[in-house]
């Protein structure tokens, strides 16, 4: 299974749905709640997200070399081979 990393906001409903979907299929993933960071760490994370998603919207999901922006269940499942 490809490496999975998601950039989220702690208050984002679509982000929560994404995490639940990944958990439902027992997918190992790294989640970063950007809004729970501060200062230089937050600025660095926003710059990181911007490289993948210039709009800096959430969730921004990295599955291997594929980038999915938003909760797109079918695209997520396809990228994971589910």
C-alpha positions in Angstrom: 0.0 0.0 0.0 1.3 3.5 -0.8 2.4 5.9 1.9 -0.6 8.1 3.0 -0.3 11.6 4.5 -3.2 14.0 5.1 -3.1 17.6 6.0 -6.2 18.6 7.9 -7.9 21.1 10.2 -9.1 19.9 13.6 -12.5 21.5 13.0 -13.0 20.3 9.4 -15.9 17.9 8.8 -14.5 16.7 5.5 -11.2 16.0 7.2 -12.9 13.9 9.8 -14.7 11.9 7.1 -11.4 11.3 5.4 -9.8 10.0 8.6 -12.8 7.8 9.3 -12.6 6.4 5.8 -9.0 5.5 6.1 -9.5 3.9 9.5 -12.5 1.9 8.2 -10.1 0.3 5.7 -7.3 -0.1 8.2 -5.0 2.2 6.2 -1.9 3.4 8.0 -1.6 7.2 7.6 0.0 10.3 9.0 -2.4 13.1 9.8 -1.2 16.7 10.5 -3.8 19.1 12.0 -2.3 22.3 10.6 -4.5 24.6 12.7 -3.1 23.1 15.9 0.4 24.3 15.2 1.7 27.8 15.7 4.3 30.2 14.4 7.2 28.9 12.3 5.8 25.3 12.4 2.5 26.4 11.0 4.1 28.6 8.3 6.3 25.7 7.2 3.2 23.4 7.0 1.2 25.9 5.0 4.2 26.2 2.6 4.3 22.4 2.4 0.6 22.1 1.6 0.9 24.9 -1.0 3.4 22.8 -2.9 0.7 20.2 -3.4 -2.4 22.3 -3.4 -1.9 26.0 -4.2 -5.4 26.9 -2.8 -4.3 25.5 0.6 -7.6 23.9 1.2 -8.3 20.9 3.4 -8.1 18.0 3.5 -5.1 17.7 1.2 -4.4 14.0 0.8 -1.1 12.5 -0.4 -1.4 8.8 -1.5 1.9 7.8 -2.9 2.6 10.4 -5.7 -1.1 11.2 -6.1 -2.7 14.4 -4.6 -6.4 14.5 -3.8 -7.9 17.7 -2.5 -11.2 17.4 -0.5 -13.1 14.4 0.6 -13.5 12.4 -2.6 -14.2 8.9 -1.4 -14.1 7.2 -4.8 -10.8 8.8 -5.8 -9.3 8.0 -2.4 -10.4 4.3 -2.6 -9.1 4.1 -6.2 -5.7 5.5 -5.2 -5.5 3.0 -2.4 -6.5 0.1 -4.7 -9.7 -0.6 -2.6 
